[in-house]
């Protein structure tokens, strides 16, 4: 099937955004895709903030984008926009790093006041980077994502169903099979 890069733009090591992405990565793998996770926070700060295009970690991240057929971009929303950490990475990528790619934008945040951040902050940047197809994304309120003491992720039922639908639409856009929605409930 397709090669997918799943990018978390969260600066937090205990990020619900990253955990949610890894949960969706599993669903995409079940559908036959090869998924590579990338947590931007693991890239060296000096390379990101110093705009070191030649740093091996930046070169490696750029290569992951080049190899991918599809990209999932997940970010927490701060002040009605995607994270600054994600911005630093996107700024270091080639102008058309998303050319020919299908992209699924996802965001998490503390309140529904930020629900339009995907369409008004993130989508224009992804489009300007040449994405061939940006499927409808999804904004998840933090309270709908809980992490148990054992690290297990629980997503509120309505949100889980919506995330399954957008993930499956992304998979179909990449030519993949989808799992039955009822299996995720």
C-alpha positions in Angstrom: 0.0 0.0 0.0 1.1 3.6 0.7 4.0 4.9 2.6 2.8 7.4 5.3 4.7 9.8 7.4 2.9 10.7 10.6 4.2 13.9 12.1 3.5 15.2 15.6 4.2 18.9 16.1 3.7 18.7 19.8 6.6 19.9 22.0 5.5 17.7 25.0 6.9 14.3 25.7 3.5 13.3 27.2 1.5 14.8 24.4 -2.0 13.7 23.8 -1.6 14.8 20.2 1.3 12.4 19.7 -0.5 9.6 21.4 -3.6 10.2 19.3 -1.4 10.1 16.1 0.2 6.8 17.2 -3.3 5.4 17.8 -4.3 6.4 14.2 -1.0 5.1 12.9 -2.1 1.6 14.1 -5.4 1.9 12.3 -3.5 2.8 9.1 -1.1 -0.1 9.5 -4.1 -2.4 9.9 -5.2 -1.1 6.5 -1.9 -2.2 5.0 0.0 1.0 5.0 3.7 1.5 6.0 3.6 4.2 8.6 6.7 6.1 9.9 6.2 8.3 13.0 8.1 11.5 13.4 7.9 13.5 16.6 9.4 16.9 15.7 10.3 17.4 19.4 13.0 14.7 19.0 14.9 16.8 16.4 17.7 18.9 17.7 16.5 22.3 18.8 19.7 24.0 17.6 19.1 22.6 14.1 15.5 23.7 14.0 15.9 27.2 15.6 19.2 27.8 13.8 17.6 26.9 10.4 20.4 24.4 9.8 19.2 22.9 6.5 22.3 20.7 6.3 22.0 19.2 9.8 21.7 15.4 9.5 18.5 15.3 11.5 16.9 17.9 9.2 18.2 16.1 6.1 16.8 12.9 7.4 13.4 14.5 8.2 13.3 16.0 4.7 14.0 12.5 3.2 11.1 11.1 5.1 8.8 13.7 3.5 10.2 12.9 0.1 9.6 9.1 0.5 6.1 9.5 1.8 3.0 9.0 -0.4 0.8 10.6 2.3 1.5 12.7 5.4 -0.5 13.0 8.6 0.2 16.3 10.3 -0.9 16.5 14.0 -0.5 19.5 16.2 -1.8 21.0 19.4 -3.4 24.4 18.9 -1.9 27.3 20.7 -3.4 30.8 20.3 -5.6 29.7 17.4 -2.7 28.3 15.3 -0.5 25.2 14.9 2.5 24.8 17.2 5.7 26.8 16.7 7.6 23.6 16.8 5.8 22.4 13.7 6.3 25.7 12.0 10.1 25.5 12.5 10.1 22.1 10.8 7.8 23.2 7.9 10.0 26.3 7.4 13.1 24.0 6.9 11.5 21.8 4.3 11.7 22.5 0.6 9.0 24.8 -0.7 7.1 22.0 -2.4 7.9 19.2 0.1 4.2 18.1 -0.1 4.0 18.1 -3.9 2.0 15.1 -5.1 1.1 14.0 -1.6 -2.2 13.4 0.2 -2.3 15.1 3.6 -4.5 14.6 6.6 -4.4 17.6 9.1 -5.3 16.9 12.7 -5.3 19.2 15.7 -6.0 19.0 19.4 -6.8 21.8 21.8 -8.4 22.8 25.0 -11.7 24.2 23.6 -13.8 24.2 20.5 -12.9 27.9 20.1 -9.9 26.6 18.2 -11.8 24.3 15.8 -11.1 26.4 12.8 -7.3 26.4 13.3 -7.0 23.6 10.8 -8.7 25.5 8.0 -7.4 29.0 8.7 -3.9 28.3 10.0 -2.7 24.9 8.9 -4.4 24.2 5.6 -3.1 27.3 3.8 0.5 26.3 4.7 0.0 22.7 3.6 -1.5 24.0 0.3 1.4 26.4 -0.3 3.8 23.5 0.1 2.1 21.8 -2.9 -0.1 19.1 -1.3 -1.9 17.4 -4.1 -4.9 16.6 -1.9 -5.7 17.7 1.6 -8.4 15.6 3.0 -10.8 17.0 5.5 -9.1 17.0 8.9 -10.4 16.8 12.5 -10.0 18.9 15.6 -10.2 16.9 18.9 -10.9 18.6 22.2 -8.4 17.5 24.9 -11.0 16.2 27.2 -12.0 13.6 24.6 -8.5 12.0 24.9 -7.6 10.3 28.1 -4.4 8.3 28.9 -4.6 5.6 31.6 -1.9 5.1 34.1 -0.7 2.1 32.0 -0.4 4.4 29.0 -3.5 3.1 27.2 -5.3 5.7 25.1 -9.1 6.1 25.3 -10.9 8.4 22.9 -14.5 9.5 23.6 -16.9 7.4 21.4 -18.2 10.2 19.2 -14.7 11.5 18.6 -13.4 8.0 18.0 -16.0 7.5 15.3 -15.2 10.8 13.6 -11.4 10.1 13.7 -12.0 6.7 12.2 -14.0 8.3 9.4 -11.3 10.9 8.5 -8.6 8.4 8.8 -10.4 6.0 6.5 -11.1 8.8 4.0 -7.3 9.5 4.0 -6.6 5.8 3.5 -9.1 5.6 0.6 -7.5 8.7 -1.0 -4.2 6.8 -0.9 -5.8 3.8 -2.5 -6.0 1.7 0.7 -8.6 -0.5 2.1 -10.5 0.6 5.3 -11.5 -1.3 8.3 -15.1 -1.4 9.4 -16.1 1.6 11.4 -18.1 -0.6 13.8 -14.9 -2.4 14.8 -13.6 0.8 16.4 -16.5 1.6 18.6 
